[in-house]
Amino acid sequence: MVVHLVAMASKAAGGGGGGGGGGGGDSSVIIKLVLLDRDGVLNKDVGSPGVTRLEQLELAPQAGEAIGNLKRSGMKSICLVTNQSCVGKGLLTEMELQTIHSRLQSLLLEQDAQAKWDAIYQCTTTLDIVDYRRKPSPGMILEACHDFNVSPAETVFVGDTLTDLQAARAAGVSCRILVSTGYGQGIVRDAGLLLSDHDKWNGQPIVYHATEETRNGEDTATALALQRLLQEVMPFVYVPNLYAASEWILENVGQTAASGEDAR
């Protein structure tokens, strides 16, 4: 089964922009693959150098339910795409990272029996090494699309950082979602994107387009620089957390009628 991102969502997250942000003449696009960042999206971000001990793992609100709901909707292919330089820094072994991921999967399944991911794409190199797989480069996203035999246009990416959005755009993923958890809130706040008082935000999804107004006159040089970087990855949808992202996806999709087509 596949799901269709219908016109409203297509215009919101797939229209306009160049180099990976452009929508076509089609009013709907088939979505077959959901890609998720890990820290700050699936589980709470503990800051640098990331999760290195099992006891640091804590799920984001209703994260398991979010994945389970997507699976029940017919979205069969859900994968993690994560930078884990803690291995490259010698803070974790590959086996220890695998143990952390196994525990994370168990926590998700405890929350929802269908909250199972299909693959993990991880990059363990450090910043001093040139690596096309490490976000903000698109390597892992393109690898996932290849493995699941889908195009980037048939993919949704959910992240909490600017590098997540940059990687998705570089890969040609039009539907990009930024969550407030992790670093997301700080990015939107620091850039002054219409949320001068973030605490009063009612949690409704906000679609940011490249023409969005900002707090002109109040912005520092740092905020203006961040605004310019965010303009390059617009449009994107801003939501409170992964569960809200899953709701946004499900509210903007309709299932094809018994097509029998598999997502992989």
C-alpha positions in Angstrom: 0.0 0.0 0.0 1.1 3.6 -0.6 -0.1 6.9 0.6 -0.7 10.1 -1.3 0.4 13.5 -0.1 -2.6 15.5 -1.3 -2.7 19.0 -2.8 -2.7 21.0 0.5 0.4 19.2 1.8 2.1 19.2 -1.6 1.8 23.0 -1.9 2.8 23.5 1.7 5.9 21.3 1.8 6.7 20.7 -1.8 6.1 23.9 -3.7 8.5 26.6 -4.7 12.2 26.7 -4.0 15.0 25.3 -6.1 17.5 22.5 -5.8 15.3 20.0 -4.1 12.5 22.2 -2.9 10.5 22.3 -6.1 7.1 20.7 -6.7 6.0 19.5 -10.1 2.8 20.0 -12.0 1.2 17.1 -10.1 -1.3 18.1 -7.4 -0.3 15.0 -5.4 2.8 13.0 -4.8 3.1 9.4 -3.6 4.8 9.1 -0.2 6.4 5.8 0.4 9.2 6.4 2.9 9.5 8.3 6.2 13.0 9.2 7.4 13.6 10.3 11.0 16.5 11.8 12.8 17.2 10.1 16.1 18.3 12.5 18.9 15.8 15.3 19.5 13.2 13.5 17.3 12.7 9.9 18.5 14.4 10.4 21.9 15.3 13.4 24.0 18.5 15.1 23.1 21.0 15.0 25.9 23.5 17.4 24.3 27.0 16.7 23.1 28.4 14.1 22.7 25.0 12.4 22.6 23.6 9.2 24.2 26.5 7.1 25.4 24.7 5.2 28.2 21.5 3.3 28.1 20.1 5.2 31.1 20.2 8.4 29.0 17.6 7.1 26.6 14.2 8.8 27.1 11.6 8.8 24.3 10.2 12.0 22.9 6.4 12.4 23.8 4.3 9.6 22.2 7.2 8.7 19.8 6.2 5.1 19.7 2.6 5.9 19.1 3.6 8.2 16.2 5.5 5.4 14.4 2.8 2.9 15.2 0.1 5.2 13.7 2.1 5.7 10.6 2.6 2.0 10.2 -1.1 1.4 10.7 -1.9 4.0 8.0 0.0 1.9 5.4 3.3 3.6 5.7 5.5 0.5 5.8 9.0 2.0 5.4 10.2 4.1 8.3 14.0 4.5 8.9 16.4 6.3 11.1 19.0 8.6 9.6 21.5 9.7 12.3 24.9 11.2 12.8 26.7 9.4 15.6 30.2 10.8 15.8 30.5 9.5 19.4 31.8 6.3 17.7 34.4 8.2 15.7 35.5 10.0 18.8 36.1 6.7 20.6 33.3 7.3 23.2 31.4 4.3 21.9 32.1 1.1 20.0 29.9 0.1 17.0 28.6 -2.7 19.2 27.7 -0.4 22.0 25.9 1.9 19.6 24.0 -1.1 18.4 23.0 -1.9 22.0 21.7 1.6 22.4 19.6 1.3 19.2 18.3 -2.1 20.3 17.2 -0.5 23.6 15.6 2.4 21.8 13.6 0.0 19.6 12.5 -1.9 22.7 11.3 1.3 24.3 9.3 2.2 21.2 7.7 -1.2 21.0 6.8 -1.0 24.7 4.8 2.1 23.8 3.3 0.7 20.6 3.6 -2.8 19.3 3.8 -1.6 15.7 6.5 1.0 16.3 9.2 -0.8 14.5 11.6 0.9 12.2 12.8 -0.8 9.0 16.5 0.3 8.9 19.0 2.5 10.5 21.4 4.7 8.5 24.2 6.0 10.7 27.3 7.9 10.1 30.0 7.6 12.8 32.8 9.8 11.4 33.9 13.0 13.0 33.7 16.5 11.4 37.4 16.5 10.5 36.7 13.7 8.0 35.1 14.5 4.6 32.1 12.1 4.5 29.3 12.4 1.9 27.1 10.3 4.2 27.2 12.7 7.2 24.4 15.2 7.4 24.2 18.0 6.1 25.4 16.0 3.1 22.7 13.8 1.5 24.5 10.5 1.3 22.5 8.5 3.9 19.2 9.8 2.6 20.0 8.9 -1.0 21.2 5.5 0.3 17.9 4.9 2.0 15.9 5.9 -1.1 18.0 3.5 -3.2 17.6 0.7 -0.7 13.8 1.1 -0.6 13.5 1.8 -4.3 11.8 5.2 -3.9 12.7 8.7 -5.1 13.4 11.6 -2.8 10.2 13.1 -4.0 8.4 10.1 -2.5 10.0 10.7 0.9 9.3 12.7 4.1 12.1 13.7 6.4 11.6 14.7 10.1 14.4 16.3 11.9 15.3 18.9 14.6 18.3 20.6 13.2 19.3 22.9 10.4 21.7 20.1 9.1 18.7 17.8 8.9 16.8 20.2 6.7 19.9 20.9 4.6 20.6 17.2 4.1 16.9 16.6 3.1 17.0 19.5 0.6 20.3 18.4 -0.9 18.9 15.0 -1.4 15.8 16.4 -3.2 13.3 15.6 -0.4 10.5 18.2 -0.8 8.5 17.3 2.3 10.7 18.5 5.2 9.4 18.7 8.8 11.2 20.4 11.7 10.2 19.5 15.3 10.4 21.8 18.2 12.0 19.2 20.4 15.8 18.9 20.4 17.3 21.9 18.7 14.2 22.9 16.7 12.7 25.4 19.1 16.1 27.2 19.4 16.5 27.5 15.7 13.1 29.0 15.1 13.4 31.3 18.2 17.0 32.5 17.3 16.0 33.2 13.7 13.0 35.2 14.8 10.6 33.4 12.6 7.3 35.0 13.7 7.6 33.4 17.2 9.0 36.1 19.3 7.1 34.6 22.2 7.5 30.9 21.6 5.8 30.0 24.9 2.5 31.4 23.5 2.6 29.1 20.4 -0.5 26.9 20.4 1.3 24.0 18.8 -0.5 24.2 15.5 1.7 23.3 12.5 3.3 26.3 10.8 4.5 26.1 7.2 7.4 28.4 6.6 7.9 29.7 3.1 10.9 31.6 1.7 8.7 34.8 1.7 8.0 34.6 5.5 8.3 37.8 7.4 10.7 37.9 10.4 11.3 40.3 13.2 13.1 42.9 11.0 14.6 45.6 13.1 15.1 43.3 16.2 17.5 40.8 14.6 21.1 40.5 15.4 23.7 39.6 12.8 23.6 36.0 14.1 19.8 35.9 13.7 20.0 37.3 10.2 22.7 34.8 9.2 20.5 32.0 10.5 17.5 33.4 8.6 19.5 33.2 5.4 20.4 29.6 6.0 16.7 28.8 6.8 15.5 30.5 3.7 17.6 28.0 1.7 15.8 25.1 3.2 12.2 26.5 3.0 9.5 25.5 2.6 9.3 23.3 5.7 6.7 22.5 8.3 7.3 23.3 12.0 5.5 21.1 14.6 5.9 20.5 18.3 7.3 16.9 18.2 7.3 13.6 16.2 3.8 12.7 17.3 2.5 16.1 15.9 4.6 15.4 12.7 2.9 12.1 12.3 -0.5 13.7 12.7 0.3 16.3 10.2 1.4 13.7 7.7 -1.7 11.6 8.3 -4.1 14.6 8.1 -2.6 15.5 4.7 -2.6 12.0 3.1 -5.1 9.6 1.7 -4.6 5.9 1.1 -4.8 4.5 -2.4 -7.7 2.1 -2.8 -6.4 -1.5 -2.5 -3.7 -1.0 -5.0 -1.7 -3.9 -3.7 1.5 -1.9 -4.3 4.1 -2.4 -1.7 6.1 0.5 -0.4 9.4 -1.3 -0.9 
